[in-house]
């Protein structure tokens, strides 16, 4: 009786719901679950005799009504009779493999390798369980492994192709840079020789003008004037030739910025563990170093400080880094700290090549020894419709009262912040405070940080944790 009510393929009991008995053309019967697994290209091969049966889906197969009637009669057995049938007991608790029992089936839902007895007791009666023979489970697993291998191999091949192209470009760049290094060296030597020739011309011209006769001798005056004129003509022609030879100036500046940016980013992303590059400057107190860090697609040159470079760190002369900064539009940054934590960064764009702007840039970079780093603010005040002013005292460079300020124009009403201007505020004895002011910079990003600083009760709590200059490649 039991053999008649179980599928010959999976040994599972037939049911009127999820395991209906299905007839094949050869006369054998299998359950609907096994039939669905055996369909391949609208053909089902009988697991017993291998005779094919045409069916595009399980619904195309006829139910075995005789077995269904037997299942129906079992449902009509009185409850008292059913209780006399002892319940199935799982001999291994579905942990057959752990107990050294060779499994015969695999439950795809529970992901357990089980023997037939444990399957009958623990899984056949569960609707959500799907039990298949070990052979079928291994076939499915093999197919899954092969599919995963094909996908991983395809992804890896594509990645290797990209890395190969990357390596070829890097090698090309290295070879071009080697050739460029020689050419650029020759060009730099030529420029240095030109400077050595040009400086004496300037001195000779000055001496000629200084030697103009003071006694009013017309002949000597005329000779001196002709000499000066000839020298001026020679200098004009010489300068014209120089200008033509400097046509690649902007290209060299762009190349240097790009190389510096790439160097910083390669160091940041490399697995070699090499430290980031530094900018080195020699002072009376010894060498100082500015960290060159790649952030947000740009190189940030932090304020120079006395430190011991890490092993393998590449130090670039500070003058080479400063040559890449356009003082008329340099982008500077201040990291503000208060309330026990870092509040954010303020980016300031200089709006012209001025003495005050260059001084502020040097104090951010620290290349002159003094720096804004670890400094504080001495006052924040409001001026009605003019908005707020954020002042930073620079006493080491001042002869009397003075400050650099972030002055916000048109900020009254609603607490909204326009772009504050960086300006120089200098008081004079007997004059009103701030009567001499000249804006030379504008806040480009970080207005929310400025707003928070303006709202602080005690300005002495605000500190400049760090500062520096941004090297932009474009």
Residue, then its C-alpha position, 0 to 999 in steps of 0.5 A: x500500500x505504501x509503495x503504491x502511494x509514493x513517487x518512484x522518483x523521490x519516494x515522497x507520498x502523493x497528495x491531492x495538493x502539491x504532489x499529485x500523481x501524474x501519468x506518463x505515456x509509458x504507464x508509469x506514474x510520478x509526482x507533479x514535483x518530479x515531473x516539473x524537474x524532469x521537463x526538458x524542451x517539452x519532453x519528460x523522460x521516464x525515470x524508470x524506462x526512459x520512454x519520452x512523454x511530450x508535455x510543455x508543463x505539468x498541467x499537460x499530464x493527466x492525473x492518476x485518478x485511481x491513486x487520487x481516489x485511494x488518497x480520497x478514501x484514506x481521508x474518509x478513514x475514521x479519526x479513531x482508526x487514524x489514531x491507531x496508526x503510529x506517527x512517523x518518527x525522525x530517527x536522526x532529527x534531520x541531521x543525518x550527515x552530522x551523524x554519519x548517515x548517507x543521505x538519500x534526499x535534499x530539502x531545498x527549503x531547509x537546505x538539509x541532507x536527509x535520509x528517507x526516514x527523516x524525510x518522511x517524518x520531518x519534511x514530506x508533511x510540510x507544505x513549504x518543504x521541497x524534497x528532491x533526490x540526492x542525484x537531482x540536488x547534486x545536478x542542480x548544485x553543479x549547474x549553479x556552480x557552473x553558472x556562477x563560474x561563468x559569471x565570475x569569469x566574465x567579470x574577471x576577464x573584463x576587469x583584467x582587460x581594463x587593468x591591462x589597458x591601464x597598465x599599458x597607459x601607465x607604461x606609456x606615460x612613464x616612457x613619455x615622462x622619461x623623454x619629457x624629463x630630458x626635454x624639460x631639463x634642457x628647456x629649464x637649462x635654457x631658461x636659466x641661461x637666459x636669466x643669466x644673460x638677461x640680468x646683466x643687460x638690466x644692470x648695464x642699462x641702469x649703469x648707462x642711465x646713471x652715467x648720464x653727464x651731469x655737467x651738461x656736455x652735449x656730446x657726452x649726453x648725445x652719446x649716452x642717449x644713443x647708447x641707452x636707445x641702442x640698449x633699449x632696442x636690443x632689449x625689446x628685440x631680446x624680450x620679443x624672442x623670449x615671449x615667443x619661446x614661452x608659448x608653452x608656459x600654460x601647458x607646463x603649468x597644467x602638466x605640473x598640476x595634473x602630475x601633482x594631482x595624480x601623484x597624490x591620488x596614486x599614493x592615496x589609493x596605492x596598496x604599497x603603504x607609501x606616505x603621501x607627498x610633502x612640500x618642503x621648505x627650509x627655515x631658520x628653525x629647520x625644515x618644515x613640511x606641508x602635507x599634500x593630500x588628495x581630497x575631492x578631486x583636488x590636492x590640499x596643501x596643508x599648513x607647513x609644520x615641523x615634523x619627521x617625514x615617514x620613510x619613503x615620503x617624497x618631498x617636493x620643494x615648496x617653491x615648486x608647489x607655490x609656482x602652481x598657485x595663482x595668487x590672483x584667484x587662489x583657493x584657501x581653506x580653514x578648518x574651524x573647531x569649537x564645542x569639542x568637535x570639528x565643525x567644518x571647512x570654509x573655502x575662501x577664493x582670493x579676488x585679486x593679486x594683492x599684497x594682503x591676499x598674498x600675506x593671507x595665503x602665506x599664513x594659510x600655507x605657513x611658508x613664512x613660518x607663521x600660520x593661522x593653524x591653532x590660532x583663534x578669533x578675537x571678535x565677531x560682531x553685527x552691523x545691522x543690514x551689513x550683516x556679520x563680520x568674523x575677525x582674525x587677529x594677525x598680531x605678528x605682522x601688524x604694527x597696531x590694531x588690525x585684522x582679517x575679517x569675513x564680512x557678510x553683506x546683506x545678511x540681515x533678515x531670516x538668518x540667511x547668508x550671502x557670500x562673505x567677503x574676506x577683507x583687511x580691517x585696519x584701525x588708525x588712531x583717531x579714526x573710526x573702527x574699520x574705516x579702512x577696509x579692502x575686500x580681497x576674498x570671498x567665501x566660496x563654500x562653507x557658509x553654514x560653518x560661518x553662520x555657526x561661528x557667528x552664532x557662538x557666544x564666546x568667540x575665544x572658543x573658536x579655533x582654526x584646527x588646520x588651514x592650507x591652499x588648494x592646488x586645482x588641476x584645472 
